[in-house]
Amino acid sequence: MENRKKMSVMALVLMIFASIFGLGNVTTAYYQMGYGAIIWYIAGAILFFIPTSLMFAEYGSALKGSQGGIYSWLETSLGEKPAFIGAFVWYAAWVITLLSQFSTICIPISGLIFGKDTTQSWHLLGLNSTETLGIIGIGLLCLITWLASRGFDKIEKVASASGIVILAISGLFIAASILMLFFNHGHLAQPISVHAMVSSPNSQFKSPIAILSFFVYAVFAYAGMETMGGTIDQVDKPERNFPRGIIYAGIGMISIYALGIFLWGVTANWNKVLGANSTNLGNITLVLMQNLGYTIGREIFHLSVHQALIIGNWTNRLIGFEEMMSLFGSMIFLIYSPLKTILMGSPKRLWPEKLTKLNDHKMPAFAMWMQAIVMGVVIFGVSFGGRDAQQFYTVLTDMNNVTSSVPYLFLIFAFPFFKRVQNLNRPFEVFKNQRVTDTICAISWITIFFGIIFTIIQPVMQHDGYTAFWTAFGPVFFALVGWLFYRHAVRNEETVAQEELD
C-alpha cells in the first residue's frame, strides 16, 4: 500500500481543477457584474491568487516531508498555538463548505437527468422534498467517505476524472461560444464598451461598497489552493512537481475565468436573459446554459422554438453532469485533505489516539467516519428540523462567507516569518528579496482584509444587521473554539505529566 505510484504533475493539475475550479464561478461572475467581473477576476489573480499560490508552492516544496499542509506551514513560521488556531478555523470553513455541497448535490443530478431543477418535487417514502434531499445527501456522504477511506488512489482517480470532465465541458462551452461569435460576424448579444468593462448591469451591484464586495467573490473563485498542501507527500518529486502543478493550474484557471466571462456575452444579453426575477444565484448556470443551447439551435441550425428548447435542455444536462462531477471531485478530496492536514500535521498528543490511527490503506478512517457522523447529524437536523433548523443553516452559511477568507490572513502574515527561518532546504524559491517579500505580503494581506471588511459592511448598508453579525462572528467563533480545544489539550498533557512526576 505504501509503495503506490505517486501523483504526476498532470494528475495534480486535474485534482486542483476538480477541487477548486467551477464553471459556476464564471456564470455567477457574469450574473453579478457582467463584463465588469473580468477586471475583478484579473485583479483577484494579481493581488491574491498568483502571489499566494507562489507562497504555497514555496511552503510546500520546503516542507515536502511534512503531512501537515497549512498547519505545518504556520507552525514552522509562527509556532504551535497560532498554527493550531489558524488551521482549526481553516478546517471549520471547509467542513461548512462540504455541508453546503452535500445539501445541494441533488440539483446538478436533477439537471443531468431532467434538464432542469426538479428537486422541489422529489419525494421518498412519504417524506417531503427537503427531507428527501437530506436523506440522499447523507447517503452520498457515507458513500464518498467509504470510498475516500479506501485509499488515496481512489481519491486521485475520482478527482482526476472530475478534472477531465470539467476541462472538457469548459472547452465545449468555449468552442460553442466562439462558433456563435463567428456565425454572428463578431456581434455580441451583450454590447461591450469601456463603461460595460467597469460597471455592472445588475442593480444590486451599483454602489461602490457592493462593487468592492464583489472582489471577495473573485477571491473565492481561486480559494482552495492551500488544501493541496495536505497531498504534497503523495506527489512524485514534490520539490519540483508541486510548484509546477500549482503554477500550471493557476494559469489555466485565470485564462478560463477571464475568457469565460467574456464569452457569456456572445449569447446572453444581460437584461433579456438574466433580468427576470426568476433568475438567481441558485439557477444562474442552468439559465445561461439553456440559453446557449437554445441560441445555437435557433441561429446556427435554424430550428423551431420547440426544437431549440430541446437543445437547451440537453445543454442543461451537460452542465448538470459537469457540476455533479465537479462536486464529487471536490467532496471526495475535501472529505480527506483538511481533516488529514489538521490531524496528521499537528502534534498527535493534542488528539485522542483513535483519531490519528491509520487503516490498512494509510487513511485516518476512524476520524473520517467521525467527521461524517457529525456532518450527517447536521444535514439530518437541517432537513427535518423545520424553519428553526433552516435558520441555523443560514447562520452557518453567513459565518462561512468570511471564515473561508480568514485563514489566508494567517498564511500571508506568516510567510515573511517563514522566509526568515534558517536551515530550511528551499528547492523552489521565487521570493528572494526580503523587502520585496514583505511588500507583496502586505499588499495581499490588505487586499484580503478589506475584502472581508466590505463583505461585512454590505449587509449593514442593506439594513441586514443579522447577516452582518454572523458574517463577522464566524471566524471569531471558530478561532475561540480552536483556542479552547488547544488549551484543554495542553492542560490535560500538563496534568498527565505532573501525575507521572508525583
C-alpha positions in Angstrom: 0.0 0.0 0.0 2.8 2.4 0.9 4.6 1.9 -2.4 1.7 3.1 -4.6 2.7 5.2 -7.6 3.0 8.9 -6.8 1.0 11.6 -8.5 2.3 13.2 -11.6 2.1 16.9 -12.4 -0.9 16.3 -14.7 -2.8 14.3 -12.0 -2.1 17.2 -9.6 -3.3 19.8 -12.1 -6.5 17.8 -12.6 -7.0 17.4 -8.9 -6.6 21.2 -8.4 -9.2 21.8 -11.1 -11.6 19.3 -9.5 -11.4 20.8 -6.1 -11.1 24.5 -6.9 -12.3 25.4 -10.4 -16.0 25.7 -11.2 -17.8 26.8 -14.3 -20.4 28.1 -11.9 -18.0 30.7 -10.7 -17.9 32.1 -14.3 -21.7 32.2 -14.6 -22.0 33.8 -11.1 -19.5 36.5 -12.1 -21.3 37.3 -15.3 -24.7 37.5 -13.4 -23.4 39.8 -10.7 -21.1 42.1 -12.7 -21.4 41.3 -16.4 -18.2 42.1 -18.3 -17.1 44.2 -15.3 -16.3 40.9 -13.5 -13.3 40.4 -15.8 -11.3 43.2 -14.2 -12.0 42.0 -10.7 -11.1 38.4 -11.5 -7.8 39.6 -13.0 -7.3 41.8 -10.0 -8.0 38.9 -7.8 -5.4 36.8 -9.6 -2.8 39.6 -9.5 -3.3 40.7 -5.9 -4.2 37.4 -4.3 -4.1 34.2 -6.4 -0.7 34.5 -8.1 1.3 35.7 -5.1 -0.4 33.3 -2.6 0.0 30.3 -5.0 3.7 31.0 -5.2 3.8 31.3 -1.4 2.1 28.0 -1.1 4.5 26.5 -3.6 7.4 27.7 -1.5 5.8 26.5 1.7 5.1 23.1 0.2 8.4 22.5 -1.5 10.5 23.5 1.6 8.3 21.3 3.9 7.7 18.5 1.4 8.4 15.9 4.1 5.5 17.1 6.2 2.0 15.8 6.1 0.5 18.8 7.8 0.0 21.3 4.9 -1.3 24.6 6.3 -0.6 23.5 10.0 3.0 22.7 9.2 3.4 25.9 7.3 2.1 28.0 10.2 3.8 26.0 12.9 7.2 26.5 11.2 6.6 30.2 10.8 4.7 31.2 13.9 4.7 28.4 16.4 2.3 25.7 17.6 -0.5 27.7 19.2 -1.3 30.2 16.4 -0.8 27.3 13.9 -3.4 25.2 15.6 -5.9 28.0 15.9 -5.4 29.1 12.2 -5.6 25.5 11.0 -8.8 24.9 13.0 -10.5 28.0 11.5 -9.5 26.8 8.1 -10.8 23.2 8.8 -14.1 24.5 10.1 -14.6 26.6 6.9 -14.1 23.6 4.7 -16.4 21.5 6.7 -19.2 24.1 6.3 -18.4 24.1 2.5 -18.8 20.4 2.5 -22.1 20.6 4.3 -23.3 23.1 1.6 -22.1 20.7 -1.2 -23.9 17.7 0.2 -27.0 19.8 0.7 -27.1 20.9 -2.9 -25.6 17.9 -4.8 -29.1 16.8 -6.0 -29.6 20.0 -8.1 -27.0 19.1 -10.7 -28.1 15.5 -10.6 -31.6 16.7 -11.4 -30.1 18.9 -14.2 -28.4 15.8 -15.6 -31.5 13.6 -15.6 -34.3 16.0 -16.3 -32.6 19.0 -17.9 -33.8 21.3 -15.1 -34.1 21.6 -11.3 -37.0 19.3 -10.2 -35.7 18.7 -6.7 -38.6 20.6 -5.1 -40.9 17.8 -6.3 -38.8 14.9 -5.1 -40.4 12.6 -2.5 -39.1 9.4 -0.9 -41.2 7.1 1.3 -43.7 9.8 2.1 -41.1 12.4 3.0 -41.3 16.0 1.8 -38.7 17.3 -0.7 -36.4 18.9 1.9 -36.3 15.7 3.9 -35.8 13.6 0.8 -32.8 15.7 -0.3 -31.4 15.4 3.2 -31.6 11.6 3.1 -29.9 11.5 -0.3 -27.2 13.9 0.9 -26.5 11.7 3.9 -26.3 8.6 1.7 -23.8 10.2 -0.6 -21.8 11.4 2.4 -21.5 7.8 3.6 -20.6 6.6 0.1 -17.9 9.2 -0.5 -16.4 8.8 3.0 -16.3 5.0 2.4 -14.6 5.5 -1.0 -12.1 8.0 0.3 -11.2 5.8 3.3 -10.2 3.0 0.8 -7.0 4.9 -0.1 -5.6 8.0 -1.7 -5.6 6.3 -5.1 -9.4 6.3 -5.0 -9.4 10.0 -4.3 -6.9 10.6 -7.1 -9.0 8.6 -9.6 -12.3 10.4 -8.9 -10.6 13.8 -8.7 -8.7 13.2 -12.0 -11.9 12.0 -13.7 -13.7 15.1 -12.4 -10.9 17.4 -13.6 -11.0 15.9 -17.1 -14.8 16.4 -17.3 -14.5 20.0 -16.1 -11.9 20.9 -18.6 -13.7 19.0 -21.5 -17.1 20.7 -20.8 -15.4 24.1 -20.3 -13.7 23.6 -23.6 -17.0 22.7 -25.3 -18.6 25.9 -23.9 -15.7 28.0 -25.2 -15.8 26.3 -28.6 -19.6 26.7 -28.9 -19.4 30.4 -27.9 -16.6 31.1 -30.3 -18.6 29.3 -33.0 -21.6 31.6 -32.3 -19.3 34.6 -32.4 -18.1 33.5 -35.9 -21.7 32.9 -37.2 -22.8 36.3 -35.8 -19.8 38.0 -37.6 -18.4 39.2 -34.2 -21.7 40.6 -32.9 -22.2 40.2 -29.1 -25.6 39.8 -27.5 -24.3 41.9 -24.6 -22.7 45.0 -26.1 -19.2 45.7 -24.9 -17.8 49.1 -24.1 -15.4 50.8 -21.7 -18.4 51.5 -19.4 -19.5 47.9 -19.5 -16.0 46.8 -18.5 -16.0 48.8 -15.3 -19.7 48.7 -14.3 -22.4 46.2 -13.6 -25.8 45.7 -15.3 -27.1 44.2 -12.0 -28.9 46.8 -9.9 -27.6 45.1 -6.7 -24.0 45.9 -7.7 -24.2 49.6 -8.5 -22.9 51.1 -5.2 -19.1 51.3 -4.6 -19.4 49.1 -1.5 -21.3 46.4 -3.4 -18.8 46.5 -6.2 -15.9 46.3 -3.9 -17.6 43.4 -2.0 -17.6 41.5 -5.3 -13.9 41.2 -5.0 -14.4 38.6 -2.3 -16.3 36.5 -5.0 -13.2 36.8 -7.2 -11.0 35.6 -4.3 -13.4 32.7 -3.5 -13.2 31.6 -7.2 -9.5 30.9 -6.6 -9.8 29.7 -3.0 -8.6 26.3 -2.0 -5.1 26.0 -3.4 -3.7 25.7 0.1 -5.7 22.4 0.5 -3.2 20.9 -1.8 -0.6 21.1 0.9 -2.1 18.1 2.5 -1.3 16.0 -0.6 2.3 17.0 -1.1 3.6 13.7 0.3 1.6 11.9 -2.4 3.3 13.9 -5.3 6.2 12.4 -7.3 9.3 14.6 -6.8 7.3 17.2 -4.8 10.0 19.8 -4.6 9.8 20.2 -8.4 6.3 18.9 -9.4 4.2 20.5 -6.6 5.2 24.1 -7.6 4.8 23.2 -11.3 1.3 21.8 -10.7 0.2 24.9 -8.8 1.5 27.3 -11.5 0.1 25.3 -14.5 -3.3 25.0 -12.9 -3.3 28.7 -11.9 -2.5 29.9 -15.4 -5.3 27.7 -16.7 -7.9 28.9 -14.2 -7.1 32.6 -14.8 -7.4 32.2 -18.5 -10.7 30.2 -18.5 -12.3 32.6 -16.0 -11.4 35.7 -17.9 -12.3 34.2 -21.3 -15.4 32.6 -20.0 -16.9 35.8 -18.6 -16.4 37.5 -21.9 -17.9 34.6 -23.9 -21.2 34.6 -22.0 -21.8 37.9 -23.6 -21.8 36.3 -27.0 -25.2 34.6 -26.5 -26.7 36.2 -23.3 -27.9 39.7 -23.2 -28.0 40.5 -19.5 -31.3 42.4 -19.4 -33.2 39.9 -21.7 -31.8 36.7 -20.3 -30.9 37.4 -16.7 -33.1 40.4 -15.8 -36.1 38.3 -14.8 -37.0 37.9 -11.1 -36.9 34.1 -11.6 -33.1 34.2 -12.2 -31.0 33.9 -9.0 -27.6 32.6 -7.9 -29.0 29.1 -7.5 -30.1 28.6 -11.1 -27.9 31.1 -13.0 -25.7 28.3 -14.5 -28.8 26.4 -15.8 -30.4 29.6 -17.2 -27.2 30.6 -19.1 -26.5 27.1 -20.4 -30.1 26.6 -21.6 -30.0 29.9 -23.4 -26.7 28.9 -25.0 -28.2 25.7 -26.4 -31.4 27.5 -27.4 -29.5 30.2 -29.3 -27.3 27.7 -31.1 -30.4 25.8 -32.1 -32.1 28.9 -33.5 -29.3 30.8 -35.0 -26.9 28.1 -36.3 -29.2 25.2 -37.1 -32.4 27.4 -37.7 -34.5 25.0 -35.6 -38.1 25.7 -34.4 -38.6 27.2 -31.0 -39.6 23.8 -29.6 -36.6 22.0 -31.1 -34.3 24.8 -29.9 -35.7 24.4 -26.4 -34.8 20.7 -26.5 -31.2 21.6 -27.4 -31.3 24.0 -24.4 -32.4 21.1 -22.1 -29.6 19.0 -23.4 -27.0 21.7 -22.7 -28.5 21.8 -19.2 -27.9 18.1 -18.9 -24.3 18.7 -19.9 -23.7 21.4 -17.3 -25.6 19.2 -14.8 -23.1 16.5 -15.5 -20.2 18.9 -15.2 -21.4 20.4 -11.9 -22.1 16.9 -10.5 -18.6 15.7 -11.4 -17.1 18.9 -10.1 -18.9 18.4 -6.7 -17.9 14.7 -6.5 -14.3 15.6 -7.2 -14.3 18.4 -4.7 -16.2 16.4 -2.0 -14.0 13.3 -2.1 -10.9 15.5 -1.8 -12.3 17.7 0.9 -13.5 14.8 2.9 -9.9 13.8 3.3 -7.4 16.6 2.9 -8.5 19.2 5.5 -9.0 16.5 8.2 -5.7 14.8 7.3 -3.9 18.2 7.5 -5.1 19.1 10.9 -4.9 15.6 12.4 -1.6 14.3 10.9 0.1 17.7 10.7 -0.5 18.9 14.3 1.1 17.1 17.3 -0.6 13.7 17.9 -0.6 14.5 21.7 -3.4 17.0 21.1 -5.8 14.3 19.8 -7.3 11.1 21.1 -5.2 8.2 19.8 -8.1 6.7 17.8 -8.5 9.8 15.6 -4.9 9.7 14.4 -4.8 6.0 13.8 -4.4 4.9 10.1 -6.1 2.0 8.5 -4.5 -0.5 6.1 -4.9 2.0 3.3 -2.9 4.6 5.2 -6.1 6.7 5.8 -7.4 8.2 9.1 -10.6 6.2 8.5 -12.0 6.4 12.1 -11.6 10.2 12.1 -13.2 10.4 8.6 -16.2 8.4 9.8 -16.5 10.6 13.0 -16.5 13.6 10.7 -19.1 12.0 8.5 -21.3 11.3 11.6 -21.1 14.9 12.7 -21.9 16.2 9.3 -24.7 13.7 8.8 -26.3 14.8 12.1 -26.2 18.4 10.9 -27.7 17.6 7.5 -30.4 15.5 9.1 -31.2 18.3 11.6 -31.4 20.9 8.9 -33.6 18.7 6.7 -36.0 17.5 9.4 -35.9 20.4 11.8 -38.2 22.9 10.1 -37.7 26.6 9.9 -35.5 26.9 13.0 -33.1 24.4 11.6 -33.1 26.2 8.2 -32.3 29.4 10.0 -29.4 27.6 11.8 -28.1 26.6 8.4 -28.4 30.2 7.1 -26.3 31.3 10.1 -23.6 28.7 9.2 -23.6 29.9 5.6 -23.3 33.5 6.7 -20.5 32.6 9.1 -18.6 30.8 6.3 -18.6 33.8 3.9 -15.8 35.4 5.9 -14.4 32.4 7.7 -13.2 30.9 4.4 -11.0 34.0 3.8 -9.5 34.5 7.3 -7.0 31.6 7.1 -5.4 33.4 4.2 -4.7 36.3 6.6 -2.8 33.7 8.8 -0.9 32.2 5.8 0.1 35.6 4.3 1.1 37.1 7.6 3.2 34.0 8.4 5.1 34.0 5.1 7.7 36.7 5.9 8.5 34.9 9.1 8.8 31.6 7.1 11.3 33.3 4.9 13.4 34.2 7.9 13.6 30.6 9.2 17.1 29.3 8.9 18.3 25.8 7.9 15.5 25.1 5.5 16.2 23.4 2.2 14.3 25.6 -0.3 14.3 23.8 -3.7 11.7 26.2 -5.2 12.1 29.9 -4.4 10.5 32.9 -6.0 10.6 35.4 -3.2 14.3 36.0 -2.7 14.4 39.6 -1.5 13.0 40.1 2.0 11.9 43.7 1.5 10.1 42.8 -1.8 8.5 39.7 0.0 7.3 41.9 2.9 5.8 44.4 0.5 4.0 41.8 -1.6 2.7 40.1 1.5 1.4 43.4 2.9 -0.4 44.2 -0.4 -2.0 40.7 -0.5 -2.9 40.8 3.2 -4.5 44.3 2.9 -6.4 43.1 -0.2 -8.0 40.1 1.7 -8.6 42.2 4.9 -10.5 44.9 3.1 -12.4 42.3 1.0 -13.6 40.9 4.4 -14.5 44.3 5.7 -16.6 45.2 2.6 -18.3 41.8 2.8 -19.4 42.6 6.4 -20.3 46.2 5.5 -22.5 45.3 2.6 -25.4 43.7 4.6 -25.1 46.7 7.0 -25.7 49.0 4.1 -28.8 46.9 3.2 -30.0 47.2 6.9 -29.5 43.4 7.4 -27.7 43.5 10.8 -28.4 39.8 11.4 -26.4 38.7 8.4 -23.7 41.2 9.1 -23.3 40.0 12.7 -23.0 36.3 11.9 -20.7 37.0 8.9 -18.3 38.9 11.2 -18.7 36.5 14.2 -17.9 33.3 12.2 -14.1 33.5 12.3 -14.1 34.8 15.9 -16.3 31.9 17.0 -14.2 29.2 15.3 -10.9 30.8 16.5 -12.3 30.7 20.0 -13.3 27.1 19.7 -9.8 26.2 18.3 -8.1 28.1 21.2 -10.3 26.4 23.8 -9.6 23.0 22.3 -5.9 23.7 22.2 -5.8 25.0 25.8 -7.8 21.9 27.0 -5.4 19.5 25.3 -2.3 21.3 26.7 -3.7 21.3 30.2 -4.5 17.6 30.0 -1.0 17.0 28.9 0.4 19.0 31.8 -1.8 17.2 34.2 -0.7 13.8 33.0 3.0 14.9 33.2 2.5 16.2 36.7 0.9 12.9 37.8 3.8 11.0 36.4 6.2 13.1 38.3 4.2 12.6 41.5 
